């Protein structure tokens, strides 16, 4: 499945699989490089999906009187 067609949850699940495989240390170097590349693409994809979700949340936030309110997110 193309990275762009995966849901956030699917991407995170695959990313967890990649991390587990690489942490075991028994993956050949060439395969590790492929997994690393796939993992970085998944991280970018997840970041983009989170950014888009953040924009959607800002769009739907409203004040007590029902008027829209734009509030920033606090960074942790």
PQR file of N, CA, C, O and H, with PARSE charges and radii, in Angstrom:
ATOM      1  N   UNK A   1       0.852  -1.189   0.000 -0.4000 1.5000
ATOM      2  CA  UNK A   1       0.000   0.000   0.000 -0.0000 2.0000
ATOM      3  C   UNK A   1       0.887   1.239   0.000  0.5500 1.7000
ATOM      4  O   UNK A   1       1.876   1.291   0.731 -0.5500 1.4000
ATOM      5  N   UNK A   2       0.552   2.214  -0.794 -0.4000 1.5000
ATOM      6  CA  UNK A   2       1.285   3.467  -0.888 -0.0000 2.0000
ATOM      7  C   UNK A   2       1.210   4.209   0.453  0.5500 1.7000
ATOM      8  O   UNK A   2       0.162   4.218   1.098 -0.5500 1.4000
ATOM      9  H   UNK A   2      -0.251   2.172  -1.388  0.4000 1.0000
ATOM     10  N   UNK A   3       2.336   4.840   0.877 -0.4000 1.5000
ATOM     11  CA  UNK A   3       2.371   5.558   2.154 -0.0000 2.0000
ATOM     12  C   UNK A   3       1.272   6.606   2.225  0.5500 1.7000
ATOM     13  O   UNK A   3       0.693   6.819   3.290 -0.5500 1.4000
ATOM     14  H   UNK A   3       3.187   4.833   0.353  0.4000 1.0000
ATOM     15  N   UNK A   4       0.973   7.270   1.100 -0.4000 1.5000
ATOM     16  CA  UNK A   4      -0.005   8.347   1.093 -0.0000 2.0000
ATOM     17  C   UNK A   4      -1.429   7.823   1.235  0.5500 1.7000
ATOM     18  O   UNK A   4      -2.324   8.592   1.584 -0.5500 1.4000
ATOM     19  H   UNK A   4       1.443   7.097   0.234  0.4000 1.0000
ATOM     20  N   UNK A   5      -1.662   6.560   0.979 -0.4000 1.5000
ATOM     21  CA  UNK A   5      -3.004   5.995   1.079 -0.0000 2.0000
ATOM     22  C   UNK A   5      -3.255   5.335   2.435  0.5500 1.7000
ATOM     23  O   UNK A   5      -4.373   4.896   2.705 -0.5500 1.4000
ATOM     24  H   UNK A   5      -0.935   5.936   0.695  0.4000 1.0000
ATOM     25  N   UNK A   6      -2.248   5.260   3.281 -0.4000 1.5000
ATOM     26  CA  UNK A   6      -2.403   4.632   4.591 -0.0000 2.0000
ATOM     27  C   UNK A   6      -3.018   5.610   5.582  0.5500 1.7000
ATOM     28  O   UNK A   6      -2.795   6.819   5.516 -0.5500 1.4000
ATOM     29  H   UNK A   6      -1.340   5.617   3.062  0.4000 1.0000
ATOM     30  N   UNK A   7      -3.796   5.054   6.500 -0.4000 1.5000
ATOM     31  CA  UNK A   7      -4.306   5.886   7.585 -0.0000 2.0000
ATOM     32  C   UNK A   7      -3.169   6.139   8.577  0.5500 1.7000
ATOM     33  O   UNK A   7      -2.125   5.490   8.528 -0.5500 1.4000
ATOM     34  H   UNK A   7      -3.977   4.072   6.554  0.4000 1.0000
ATOM     35  N   UNK A   8      -3.394   7.082   9.460 -0.4000 1.5000
ATOM     36  CA  UNK A   8      -2.400   7.381  10.494 -0.0000 2.0000
ATOM     37  C   UNK A   8      -2.099   6.125  11.309  0.5500 1.7000
ATOM     38  O   UNK A   8      -0.941   5.808  11.584 -0.5500 1.4000
ATOM     39  H   UNK A   8      -4.243   7.610   9.499  0.4000 1.0000
ATOM     40  N   UNK A   9      -3.156   5.424  11.685 -0.4000 1.5000
ATOM     41  CA  UNK A   9      -2.994   4.226  12.514 -0.0000 2.0000
ATOM     42  C   UNK A   9      -2.225   3.125  11.789  0.5500 1.7000
ATOM     43  O   UNK A   9      -1.388   2.452  12.388 -0.5500 1.4000
ATOM     44  H   UNK A   9      -4.096   5.681  11.461  0.4000 1.0000
ATOM     45  N   UNK A  10      -2.506   2.944  10.511 -0.4000 1.5000
ATOM     46  CA  UNK A  10      -1.771   1.947   9.726 -0.0000 2.0000
ATOM     47  C   UNK A  10      -0.296   2.313   9.624  0.5500 1.7000
ATOM     48  O   UNK A  10       0.578   1.455   9.741 -0.5500 1.4000
ATOM     49  H   UNK A  10      -3.186   3.492  10.024  0.4000 1.0000
ATOM     50  N   UNK A  11      -0.034   3.591   9.407 -0.4000 1.5000
ATOM     51  CA  UNK A  11       1.352   4.051   9.302 -0.0000 2.0000
ATOM     52  C   UNK A  11       2.095   3.868  10.619  0.5500 1.7000
ATOM     53  O   UNK A  11       3.249   3.441  10.629 -0.5500 1.4000
ATOM     54  H   UNK A  11      -0.744   4.288   9.312  0.4000 1.0000
ATOM     55  N   UNK A  12       1.442   4.188  11.718 -0.4000 1.5000
ATOM     56  CA  UNK A  12       2.079   4.034  13.026 -0.0000 2.0000
ATOM     57  C   UNK A  12       2.340   2.560  13.335  0.5500 1.7000
ATOM     58  O   UNK A  12       3.383   2.211  13.886 -0.5500 1.4000
ATOM     59  H   UNK A  12       0.504   4.535  11.709  0.4000 1.0000
ATOM     60  N   UNK A  13       1.395   1.709  12.980 -0.4000 1.5000
ATOM     61  CA  UNK A  13       1.567   0.274  13.203 -0.0000 2.0000
ATOM     62  C   UNK A  13       2.771  -0.249  12.410  0.5500 1.7000
ATOM     63  O   UNK A  13       3.589  -1.000  12.940 -0.5500 1.4000
ATOM     64  H   UNK A  13       0.548   1.993  12.532  0.4000 1.0000
ATOM     65  N   UNK A  14       2.870   0.146  11.159 -0.4000 1.5000
ATOM     66  CA  UNK A  14       4.003  -0.285  10.327 -0.0000 2.0000
ATOM     67  C   UNK A  14       5.307   0.273  10.883  0.5500 1.7000
ATOM     68  O   UNK A  14       6.321  -0.424  10.907 -0.5500 1.4000
ATOM     69  H   UNK A  14       2.205   0.756  10.728  0.4000 1.0000
ATOM     70  N   UNK A  15       5.286   1.510  11.326 -0.4000 1.5000
ATOM     71  CA  UNK A  15       6.483   2.121  11.903 -0.0000 2.0000
ATOM     72  C   UNK A  15       6.937   1.346  13.144  0.5500 1.7000
ATOM     73  O   UNK A  15       8.135   1.143  13.345 -0.5500 1.4000
ATOM     74  H   UNK A  15       4.462   2.077  11.307  0.4000 1.0000
ATOM     75  N   UNK A  16       5.992   0.918  13.968 -0.4000 1.5000
ATOM     76  CA  UNK A  16       6.325   0.114  15.150 -0.0000 2.0000
ATOM     77  C   UNK A  16       6.950  -1.219  14.744  0.5500 1.7000
ATOM     78  O   UNK A  16       7.891  -1.683  15.389 -0.5500 1.4000
ATOM     79  H   UNK A  16       5.019   1.083  13.805  0.4000 1.0000
ATOM     80  N   UNK A  17       6.434  -1.838  13.682 -0.4000 1.5000
ATOM     81  CA  UNK A  17       7.003  -3.093  13.184 -0.0000 2.0000
ATOM     82  C   UNK A  17       8.454  -2.879  12.736  0.5500 1.7000
ATOM     83  O   UNK A  17       9.331  -3.690  13.034 -0.5500 1.4000
ATOM     84  H   UNK A  17       5.670  -1.461  13.158  0.4000 1.0000
ATOM     85  N   UNK A  18       8.688  -1.795  12.030 -0.4000 1.5000
ATOM     86  CA  UNK A  18      10.037  -1.484  11.544 -0.0000 2.0000
ATOM     87  C   UNK A  18      10.988  -1.289  12.715  0.5500 1.7000
ATOM     88  O   UNK A  18      12.099  -1.820  12.712 -0.5500 1.4000
ATOM     89  H   UNK A  18       7.975  -1.136  11.788  0.4000 1.0000
ATOM     90  N   UNK A  19      10.555  -0.532  13.713 -0.4000 1.5000
ATOM     91  CA  UNK A  19      11.409  -0.280  14.883 -0.0000 2.0000
ATOM     92  C   UNK A  19      11.742  -1.585  15.595  0.5500 1.7000
ATOM     93  O   UNK A  19      12.894  -1.820  15.959 -0.5500 1.4000
ATOM     94  H   UNK A  19       9.652  -0.101  13.716  0.4000 1.0000
ATOM     95  N   UNK A  20      10.734  -2.437  15.795 -0.4000 1.5000
ATOM     96  CA  UNK A  20      10.985  -3.734  16.466 -0.0000 2.0000
ATOM     97  C   UNK A  20      11.991  -4.570  15.682  0.5500 1.7000
ATOM     98  O   UNK A  20      12.905  -5.156  16.262 -0.5500 1.4000
ATOM     99  H   UNK A  20       9.798  -2.247  15.499  0.4000 1.0000
ATOM    100  N   UNK A  21      11.820  -4.622  14.360 -0.4000 1.5000
ATOM    101  CA  UNK A  21      12.728  -5.425  13.528 -0.0000 2.0000
ATOM    102  C   UNK A  21      14.151  -4.887  13.618  0.5500 1.7000
ATOM    103  O   UNK A  21      15.103  -5.661  13.718 -0.5500 1.4000
ATOM    104  H   UNK A  21      11.077  -4.146  13.889  0.4000 1.0000
ATOM    105  N   UNK A  22      14.298  -3.585  13.583 -0.4000 1.5000
ATOM    106  CA  UNK A  22      15.642  -3.005  13.620 -0.0000 2.0000
ATOM    107  C   UNK A  22      16.268  -3.110  15.009  0.5500 1.7000
ATOM    108  O   UNK A  22      17.485  -3.251  15.128 -0.5500 1.4000
ATOM    109  H   UNK A  22      13.525  -2.956  13.502  0.4000 1.0000
ATOM    110  N   UNK A  23      15.455  -3.042  16.051 -0.4000 1.5000
ATOM    111  CA  UNK A  23      15.975  -3.178  17.415 -0.0000 2.0000
ATOM    112  C   UNK A  23      16.509  -4.578  17.689  0.5500 1.7000
ATOM    113  O   UNK A  23      17.413  -4.749  18.507 -0.5500 1.4000
ATOM    114  H   UNK A  23      14.467  -2.928  15.955  0.4000 1.0000
ATOM    115  N   UNK A  24      15.957  -5.579  17.012 -0.4000 1.5000
ATOM    116  CA  UNK A  24      16.425  -6.949  17.212 -0.0000 2.0000
ATOM    117  C   UNK A  24      17.856  -7.113  16.738  0.5500 1.7000
ATOM    118  O   UNK A  24      18.587  -7.965  17.241 -0.5500 1.4000
ATOM    119  H   UNK A  24      15.223  -5.440  16.347  0.4000 1.0000
ATOM    120  N   UNK A  25      18.259  -6.296  15.768 -0.4000 1.5000
ATOM    121  CA  UNK A  25      19.640  -6.313  15.317 -0.0000 2.0000
ATOM    122  C   UNK A  25      20.021  -7.461  14.413  0.5500 1.7000
ATOM    123  O   UNK A  25      21.206  -7.648  14.137 -0.5500 1.4000
ATOM    124  H   UNK A  25      17.665  -5.604  15.359  0.4000 1.0000
ATOM    125  N   UNK A  26      19.067  -8.233  13.942 -0.4000 1.5000
ATOM    126  CA  UNK A  26      19.414  -9.371  13.092 -0.0000 2.0000
ATOM    127  C   UNK A  26      18.968  -9.177  11.639  0.5500 1.7000
ATOM    128  O   UNK A  26      18.877 -10.139  10.877 -0.5500 1.4000
ATOM    129  H   UNK A  26      18.105  -8.081  14.165  0.4000 1.0000
ATOM    130  N   UNK A  27      18.693  -7.925  11.264 -0.4000 1.5000
ATOM    131  CA  UNK A  27      18.294  -7.608   9.895 -0.0000 2.0000
ATOM    132  C   UNK A  27      19.560  -7.247   9.113  0.5500 1.7000
ATOM    133  O   UNK A  27      20.353  -6.432   9.583 -0.5500 1.4000
ATOM    134  H   UNK A  27      18.767  -7.143  11.883  0.4000 1.0000
ATOM    135  N   UNK A  28      19.765  -7.831   7.938 -0.4000 1.5000
ATOM    136  CA  UNK A  28      20.947  -7.499   7.136 -0.0000 2.0000
ATOM    137  C   UNK A  28      20.997  -5.998   6.825  0.5500 1.7000
ATOM    138  O   UNK A  28      19.972  -5.317   6.800 -0.5500 1.4000
ATOM    139  H   UNK A  28      19.120  -8.493   7.556  0.4000 1.0000
ATOM    140  N   UNK A  29      22.205  -5.509   6.591 -0.4000 1.5000
ATOM    141  CA  UNK A  29      22.422  -4.079   6.375 -0.0000 2.0000
ATOM    142  C   UNK A  29      21.550  -3.521   5.253  0.5500 1.7000
ATOM    143  O   UNK A  29      20.922  -2.476   5.424 -0.5500 1.4000
ATOM    144  H   UNK A  29      23.037  -6.063   6.611  0.4000 1.0000
ATOM    145  N   UNK A  30      21.504  -4.198   4.119 -0.4000 1.5000
ATOM    146  CA  UNK A  30      20.723  -3.705   2.987 -0.0000 2.0000
ATOM    147  C   UNK A  30      19.240  -3.587   3.351  0.5500 1.7000
ATOM    148  O   UNK A  30      18.582  -2.605   3.007 -0.5500 1.4000
ATOM    149  H   UNK A  30      22.014  -5.047   3.981  0.4000 1.0000
ATOM    150  N   UNK A  31      18.732  -4.591   4.042 -0.4000 1.5000
ATOM    151  CA  UNK A  31      17.331  -4.559   4.464 -0.0000 2.0000
ATOM    152  C   UNK A  31      17.115  -3.467   5.519  0.5500 1.7000
ATOM    153  O   UNK A  31      16.078  -2.804   5.519 -0.5500 1.4000
ATOM    154  H   UNK A  31      19.267  -5.389   4.321  0.4000 1.0000
ATOM    155  N   UNK A  32      18.081  -3.280   6.408 -0.4000 1.5000
ATOM    156  CA  UNK A  32      17.987  -2.212   7.413 -0.0000 2.0000
ATOM    157  C   UNK A  32      17.882  -0.849   6.750  0.5500 1.7000
ATOM    158  O   UNK A  32      17.109   0.001   7.192 -0.5500 1.4000
ATOM    159  H   UNK A  32      18.924  -3.819   6.408  0.4000 1.0000
ATOM    160  N   UNK A  33      18.649  -0.638   5.703 -0.4000 1.5000
ATOM    161  CA  UNK A  33      18.594   0.636   4.988 -0.0000 2.0000
ATOM    162  C   UNK A  33      17.229   0.848   4.346  0.5500 1.7000
ATOM    163  O   UNK A  33      16.695   1.957   4.368 -0.5500 1.4000
ATOM    164  H   UNK A  33      19.277  -1.329   5.345  0.4000 1.0000
ATOM    165  N   UNK A  34      16.663  -0.210   3.775 -0.4000 1.5000
ATOM    166  CA  UNK A  34      15.322  -0.120   3.176 -0.0000 2.0000
ATOM    167  C   UNK A  34      14.282   0.179   4.250  0.5500 1.7000
ATOM    168  O   UNK A  34      13.396   1.009   4.051 -0.5500 1.4000
ATOM    169  H   UNK A  34      17.096  -1.111   3.757  0.4000 1.0000
ATOM    170  N   UNK A  35      14.394  -0.503   5.389 -0.4000 1.5000
ATOM    171  CA  UNK A  35      13.459  -0.271   6.488 -0.0000 2.0000
ATOM    172  C   UNK A  35      13.588   1.145   7.031  0.5500 1.7000
ATOM    173  O   UNK A  35      12.589   1.791   7.346 -0.5500 1.4000
ATOM    174  H   UNK A  35      15.114  -1.178   5.550  0.4000 1.0000
ATOM    175  N   UNK A  36      14.832   1.624   7.140 -0.4000 1.5000
ATOM    176  CA  UNK A  36      15.065   2.983   7.617 -0.0000 2.0000
ATOM    177  C   UNK A  36      14.423   3.992   6.678  0.5500 1.7000
ATOM    178  O   UNK A  36      13.774   4.939   7.124 -0.5500 1.4000
ATOM    179  H   UNK A  36      15.643   1.099   6.884  0.4000 1.0000
ATOM    180  N   UNK A  37      14.602   3.793   5.388 -0.4000 1.5000
ATOM    181  CA  UNK A  37      14.002   4.698   4.399 -0.0000 2.0000
ATOM    182  C   UNK A  37      12.474   4.667   4.495  0.5500 1.7000
ATOM    183  O   UNK A  37      11.825   5.712   4.482 -0.5500 1.4000
ATOM    184  H   UNK A  37      15.129   3.024   5.025  0.4000 1.0000
ATOM    185  N   UNK A  38      11.914   3.478   4.588 -0.4000 1.5000
ATOM    186  CA  UNK A  38      10.456   3.358   4.724 -0.0000 2.0000
ATOM    187  C   UNK A  38       9.987   4.057   6.001  0.5500 1.7000
ATOM    188  O   UNK A  38       8.972   4.753   6.007 -0.5500 1.4000
ATOM    189  H   UNK A  38      12.442   2.629   4.598  0.4000 1.0000
ATOM    190  N   UNK A  39      10.738   3.860   7.072 -0.4000 1.5000
ATOM    191  CA  UNK A  39      10.382   4.481   8.347 -0.0000 2.0000
ATOM    192  C   UNK A  39      10.401   6.003   8.287  0.5500 1.7000
ATOM    193  O   UNK A  39       9.508   6.654   8.828 -0.5500 1.4000
ATOM    194  H   UNK A  39      11.562   3.295   7.067  0.4000 1.0000
ATOM    195  N   UNK A  40      11.404   6.571   7.640 -0.4000 1.5000
ATOM    196  CA  UNK A  40      11.460   8.036   7.535 -0.0000 2.0000
ATOM    197  C   UNK A  40      10.304   8.563   6.682  0.5500 1.7000
ATOM    198  O   UNK A  40       9.770   9.636   6.962 -0.5500 1.4000
ATOM    199  H   UNK A  40      12.130   6.042   7.200  0.4000 1.0000
ATOM    200  N   UNK A  41       9.920   7.824   5.654 -0.4000 1.5000
ATOM    201  CA  UNK A  41       8.765   8.218   4.839 -0.0000 2.0000
ATOM    202  C   UNK A  41       7.482   8.150   5.667  0.5500 1.7000
ATOM    203  O   UNK A  41       6.614   9.015   5.546 -0.5500 1.4000
ATOM    204  H   UNK A  41      10.354   6.953   5.426  0.4000 1.0000
ATOM    205  N   UNK A  42       7.367   7.130   6.499 -0.4000 1.5000
ATOM    206  CA  UNK A  42       6.194   7.007   7.361 -0.0000 2.0000
ATOM    207  C   UNK A  42       6.132   8.148   8.378  0.5500 1.7000
ATOM    208  O   UNK A  42       5.057   8.679   8.654 -0.5500 1.4000
ATOM    209  H   UNK A  42       8.071   6.427   6.597  0.4000 1.0000
ATOM    210  N   UNK A  43       7.283   8.519   8.932 -0.4000 1.5000
ATOM    211  CA  UNK A  43       7.320   9.628   9.896 -0.0000 2.0000
ATOM    212  C   UNK A  43       6.851  10.917   9.227  0.5500 1.7000
ATOM    213  O   UNK A  43       6.060  11.668   9.798 -0.5500 1.4000
ATOM    214  H   UNK A  43       8.156   8.087   8.708  0.4000 1.0000
ATOM    215  N   UNK A  44       7.344  11.171   8.011 -0.4000 1.5000
ATOM    216  CA  UNK A  44       6.911  12.371   7.278 -0.0000 2.0000
ATOM    217  C   UNK A  44       5.411  12.332   7.010  0.5500 1.7000
ATOM    218  O   UNK A  44       4.714  13.332   7.181 -0.5500 1.4000
ATOM    219  H   UNK A  44       7.987  10.561   7.547  0.4000 1.0000
ATOM    220  N   UNK A  45       4.927  11.181   6.594 -0.4000 1.5000
ATOM    221  CA  UNK A  45       3.503  11.023   6.297 -0.0000 2.0000
ATOM    222  C   UNK A  45       2.657  11.258   7.551  0.5500 1.7000
ATOM    223  O   UNK A  45       1.644  11.956   7.496 -0.5500 1.4000
ATOM    224  H   UNK A  45       5.493  10.368   6.456  0.4000 1.0000
ATOM    225  N   UNK A  46       3.068  10.683   8.664 -0.4000 1.5000
ATOM    226  CA  UNK A  46       2.332  10.868   9.917 -0.0000 2.0000
ATOM    227  C   UNK A  46       2.359  12.332  10.352  0.5500 1.7000
ATOM    228  O   UNK A  46       1.352  12.861  10.824 -0.5500 1.4000
ATOM    229  H   UNK A  46       3.891  10.116   8.709  0.4000 1.0000
ATOM    230  N   UNK A  47       3.497  12.976  10.196 -0.4000 1.5000
ATOM    231  CA  UNK A  47       3.603  14.391  10.534 -0.0000 2.0000
ATOM    232  C   UNK A  47       2.644  15.235   9.710  0.5500 1.7000
ATOM    233  O   UNK A  47       1.997  16.145  10.229 -0.5500 1.4000
ATOM    234  H   UNK A  47       4.315  12.546   9.814  0.4000 1.0000
ATOM    235  N   UNK A  48       2.558  14.924   8.423 -0.4000 1.5000
ATOM    236  CA  UNK A  48       1.647  15.654   7.539 -0.0000 2.0000
ATOM    237  C   UNK A  48       0.194  15.427   7.962  0.5500 1.7000
ATOM    238  O   UNK A  48      -0.597  16.369   8.002 -0.5500 1.4000
ATOM    239  H   UNK A  48       3.084  14.185   8.002  0.4000 1.0000
ATOM    240  N   UNK A  49      -0.153  14.178   8.277 -0.4000 1.5000
ATOM    241  CA  UNK A  49      -1.515  13.881   8.710 -0.0000 2.0000
ATOM    242  C   UNK A  49      -1.854  14.601  10.013  0.5500 1.7000
ATOM    243  O   UNK A  49      -2.975  15.083  10.180 -0.5500 1.4000
ATOM    244  H   UNK A  49       0.490  13.413   8.244  0.4000 1.0000
ATOM    245  N   UNK A  50      -0.897  14.678  10.937 -0.4000 1.5000
ATOM    246  CA  UNK A  50      -1.134  15.386  12.193 -0.0000 2.0000
ATOM    247  C   UNK A  50      -1.297  16.884  11.958  0.5500 1.7000
ATOM    248  O   UNK A  50      -2.143  17.522  12.585 -0.5500 1.4000
ATOM    249  H   UNK A  50       0.013  14.287  10.802  0.4000 1.0000
ATOM    250  N   UNK A  51      -0.491  17.448  11.059 -0.4000 1.5000
ATOM    251  CA  UNK A  51      -0.621  18.871  10.728 -0.0000 2.0000
ATOM    252  C   UNK A  51      -1.994  19.166  10.145  0.5500 1.7000
ATOM    253  O   UNK A  51      -2.622  20.166  10.494 -0.5500 1.4000
ATOM    254  H   UNK A  51       0.196  16.930  10.550  0.4000 1.0000
ATOM    255  N   UNK A  52      -2.461  18.287   9.251 -0.4000 1.5000
ATOM    256  CA  UNK A  52      -3.780  18.458   8.647 -0.0000 2.0000
ATOM    257  C   UNK A  52      -4.886  18.346   9.695  0.5500 1.7000
ATOM    258  O   UNK A  52      -5.860  19.097   9.655 -0.5500 1.4000
ATOM    259  H   UNK A  52      -1.950  17.475   8.968  0.4000 1.0000
ATOM    260  N   UNK A  53      -4.736  17.416  10.625 -0.4000 1.5000
ATOM    261  CA  UNK A  53      -5.730  17.260  11.689 -0.0000 2.0000
ATOM    262  C   UNK A  53      -5.757  18.504  12.570  0.5500 1.7000
ATOM    263  O   UNK A  53      -6.826  18.946  12.990 -0.5500 1.4000
ATOM    264  H   UNK A  53      -3.945  16.806  10.657  0.4000 1.0000
ATOM    265  N   UNK A  54      -4.606  19.060  12.848 -0.4000 1.5000
ATOM    266  CA  UNK A  54      -4.511  20.270  13.661 -0.0000 2.0000
ATOM    267  C   UNK A  54      -5.248  21.430  12.983  0.5500 1.7000
ATOM    268  O   UNK A  54      -5.943  22.197  13.650 -0.5500 1.4000
ATOM    269  H   UNK A  54      -3.737  18.701  12.508  0.4000 1.0000
ATOM    270  N   UNK A  55      -5.102  21.558  11.677 -0.4000 1.5000
ATOM    271  CA  UNK A  55      -5.811  22.603  10.942 -0.0000 2.0000
ATOM    272  C   UNK A  55      -7.322  22.385  11.005  0.5500 1.7000
ATOM    273  O   UNK A  55      -8.081  23.342  11.161 -0.5500 1.4000
ATOM    274  H   UNK A  55      -4.538  20.935  11.135  0.4000 1.0000
ATOM    275  N   UNK A  56      -7.753  21.155  10.887 -0.4000 1.5000
ATOM    276  CA  UNK A  56      -9.180  20.847  10.970 -0.0000 2.0000
ATOM    277  C   UNK A  56      -9.742  21.218  12.348  0.5500 1.7000
ATOM    278  O   UNK A  56     -10.845  21.754  12.454 -0.5500 1.4000
ATOM    279  H   UNK A  56      -7.137  20.377  10.760  0.4000 1.0000
ATOM    280  N   UNK A  57      -8.980  20.929  13.387 -0.4000 1.5000
ATOM    281  CA  UNK A  57      -9.419  21.255  14.752 -0.0000 2.0000
ATOM    282  C   UNK A  57      -9.559  22.764  14.898  0.5500 1.7000
ATOM    283  O   UNK A  57     -10.535  23.243  15.475 -0.5500 1.4000
ATOM    284  H   UNK A  57      -8.084  20.494  13.301  0.4000 1.0000
ATOM    285  N   UNK A  58      -8.609  23.503  14.389 -0.4000 1.5000
ATOM    286  CA  UNK A  58      -8.686  24.965  14.462 -0.0000 2.0000
ATOM    287  C   UNK A  58      -9.923  25.489  13.742  0.5500 1.7000
ATOM    288  O   UNK A  58     -10.536  26.460  14.184 -0.5500 1.4000
ATOM    289  H   UNK A  58      -7.816  23.113  13.920  0.4000 1.0000
ATOM    290  N   UNK A  59     -10.290  24.851  12.639 -0.4000 1.5000
ATOM    291  CA  UNK A  59     -11.446  25.299  11.860 -0.0000 2.0000
ATOM    292  C   UNK A  59     -12.753  25.101  12.616  0.5500 1.7000
ATOM    293  O   UNK A  59     -13.682  25.893  12.461 -0.5500 1.4000
ATOM    294  H   UNK A  59      -9.792  24.061  12.280  0.4000 1.0000
ATOM    295  N   UNK A  60     -12.834  24.066  13.423 -0.4000 1.5000
ATOM    296  CA  UNK A  60     -14.101  23.753  14.078 -0.0000 2.0000
ATOM    297  C   UNK A  60     -14.232  24.297  15.494  0.5500 1.7000
ATOM    298  O   UNK A  60     -15.288  24.156  16.110 -0.5500 1.4000
ATOM    299  H   UNK A  60     -12.079  23.422  13.550  0.4000 1.0000
ATOM    300  N   UNK A  61     -13.197  24.904  16.013 -0.4000 1.5000
ATOM    301  CA  UNK A  61     -13.272  25.461  17.367 -0.0000 2.0000
ATOM    302  C   UNK A  61     -14.206  26.667  17.362  0.5500 1.7000
ATOM    303  O   UNK A  61     -14.157  27.499  16.456 -0.5500 1.4000
ATOM    304  H   UNK A  61     -12.339  25.018  15.513  0.4000 1.0000
ATOM    305  N   UNK A  62     -15.048  26.751  18.374 -0.4000 1.5000
ATOM    306  CA  UNK A  62     -15.993  27.853  18.459 -0.0000 2.0000
ATOM    307  C   UNK A  62     -16.008  28.444  19.860  0.5500 1.7000
ATOM    308  O   UNK A  62     -15.632  27.789  20.833 -0.5500 1.4000
ATOM    309  H   UNK A  62     -15.088  26.075  19.110  0.4000 1.0000
ATOM    310  N   UNK A  63     -16.453  29.704  19.944 -0.4000 1.5000
ATOM    311  CA  UNK A  63     -16.598  30.382  21.229 -0.0000 2.0000
ATOM    312  C   UNK A  63     -17.924  29.962  21.865  0.5500 1.7000
ATOM    313  O   UNK A  63     -18.718  29.253  21.246 -0.5500 1.4000
ATOM    314  H   UNK A  63     -16.759  30.236  19.154  0.4000 1.0000
ATOM    315  N   UNK A  64     -18.158  30.399  23.092 -0.4000 1.5000
ATOM    316  CA  UNK A  64     -19.385  30.053  23.808 -0.0000 2.0000
ATOM    317  C   UNK A  64     -20.636  30.525  23.064  0.5500 1.7000
ATOM    318  O   UNK A  64     -21.681  29.879  23.143 -0.5500 1.4000
ATOM    319  H   UNK A  64     -17.514  30.975  23.595  0.4000 1.0000
ATOM    320  N   UNK A  65     -20.538  31.645  22.345 -0.4000 1.5000
ATOM    321  CA  UNK A  65     -21.695  32.167  21.610 -0.0000 2.0000
ATOM    322  C   UNK A  65     -21.855  31.533  20.230  0.5500 1.7000
ATOM    323  O   UNK A  65     -22.745  31.916  19.471 -0.5500 1.4000
ATOM    324  H   UNK A  65     -19.689  32.170  22.281  0.4000 1.0000
ATOM    325  N   UNK A  66     -20.990  30.557  19.900 -0.4000 1.5000
ATOM    326  CA  UNK A  66     -21.079  29.875  18.619 -0.0000 2.0000
ATOM    327  C   UNK A  66     -20.220  30.461  17.526  0.5500 1.7000
ATOM    328  O   UNK A  66     -20.099  29.885  16.445 -0.5500 1.4000
ATOM    329  H   UNK A  66     -20.267  30.246  20.516  0.4000 1.0000
ATOM    330  N   UNK A  67     -19.621  31.613  17.804 -0.4000 1.5000
ATOM    331  CA  UNK A  67     -18.759  32.206  16.784 -0.0000 2.0000
ATOM    332  C   UNK A  67     -17.418  31.475  16.756  0.5500 1.7000
ATOM    333  O   UNK A  67     -16.942  30.988  17.782 -0.5500 1.4000
ATOM    334  H   UNK A  67     -19.720  32.081  18.682  0.4000 1.0000
ATOM    335  N   UNK A  68     -16.831  31.407  15.591 -0.4000 1.5000
ATOM    336  CA  UNK A  68     -15.553  30.683  15.498 -0.0000 2.0000
ATOM    337  C   UNK A  68     -14.427  31.409  16.245  0.5500 1.7000
ATOM    338  O   UNK A  68     -14.352  32.638  16.265 -0.5500 1.4000
ATOM    339  H   UNK A  68     -17.218  31.802  14.758  0.4000 1.0000
ATOM    340  N   UNK A  69     -13.579  30.617  16.842 -0.4000 1.5000
ATOM    341  CA  UNK A  69     -12.437  31.139  17.584 -0.0000 2.0000
ATOM    342  C   UNK A  69     -11.194  30.414  17.098  0.5500 1.7000
ATOM    343  O   UNK A  69     -11.187  29.188  16.991 -0.5500 1.4000
ATOM    344  H   UNK A  69     -13.641  29.619  16.825  0.4000 1.0000
ATOM    345  N   UNK A  70     -10.159  31.157  16.809 -0.4000 1.5000
ATOM    346  CA  UNK A  70      -8.892  30.562  16.401 -0.0000 2.0000
ATOM    347  C   UNK A  70      -7.957  30.610  17.599  0.5500 1.7000
ATOM    348  O   UNK A  70      -7.553  31.685  18.044 -0.5500 1.4000
ATOM    349  H   UNK A  70     -10.164  32.153  16.896  0.4000 1.0000
ATOM    350  N   UNK A  71      -7.619  29.443  18.113 -0.4000 1.5000
ATOM    351  CA  UNK A  71      -6.697  29.354  19.246 -0.0000 2.0000
ATOM    352  C   UNK A  71      -5.515  28.514  18.824  0.5500 1.7000
ATOM    353  O   UNK A  71      -5.658  27.534  18.093 -0.5500 1.4000
ATOM    354  H   UNK A  71      -7.947  28.570  17.752  0.4000 1.0000
ATOM    355  N   UNK A  72      -4.356  28.907  19.289 -0.4000 1.5000
ATOM    356  CA  UNK A  72      -3.160  28.133  18.988 -0.0000 2.0000
ATOM    357  C   UNK A  72      -3.043  26.928  19.910  0.5500 1.7000
ATOM    358  O   UNK A  72      -3.654  26.871  20.977 -0.5500 1.4000
ATOM    359  H   UNK A  72      -4.240  29.703  19.883  0.4000 1.0000
ATOM    360  N   UNK A  73      -2.247  25.976  19.469 -0.4000 1.5000
ATOM    361  CA  UNK A  73      -1.956  24.808  20.291 -0.0000 2.0000
ATOM    362  C   UNK A  73      -0.704  25.086  21.086  0.5500 1.7000
ATOM    363  O   UNK A  73       0.235  25.706  20.587 -0.5500 1.4000
ATOM    364  H   UNK A  73      -1.751  26.022  18.602  0.4000 1.0000
ATOM    365  N   UNK A  74      -0.689  24.627  22.324 -0.4000 1.5000
ATOM    366  CA  UNK A  74       0.505  24.782  23.140 -0.0000 2.0000
ATOM    367  C   UNK A  74       1.437  23.613  22.859  0.5500 1.7000
ATOM    368  O   UNK A  74       1.017  22.456  22.856 -0.5500 1.4000
ATOM    369  H   UNK A  74      -1.452  24.123  22.730  0.4000 1.0000
ATOM    370  N   UNK A  75       2.692  23.925  22.626 -0.4000 1.5000
ATOM    371  CA  UNK A  75       3.680  22.862  22.438 -0.0000 2.0000
ATOM    372  C   UNK A  75       4.045  22.288  23.789  0.5500 1.7000
ATOM    373  O   UNK A  75       4.118  22.997  24.792 -0.5500 1.4000
ATOM    374  H   UNK A  75       3.033  24.865  22.628  0.4000 1.0000
ATOM    375  N   UNK A  76       4.270  20.999  23.788 -0.4000 1.5000
ATOM    376  CA  UNK A  76       4.645  20.347  25.040 -0.0000 2.0000
ATOM    377  C   UNK A  76       6.109  20.553  25.312  0.5500 1.7000
ATOM    378  O   UNK A  76       6.622  20.078  26.325 -0.5500 1.4000
ATOM    379  H   UNK A  76       4.210  20.423  22.973  0.4000 1.0000
TER
END
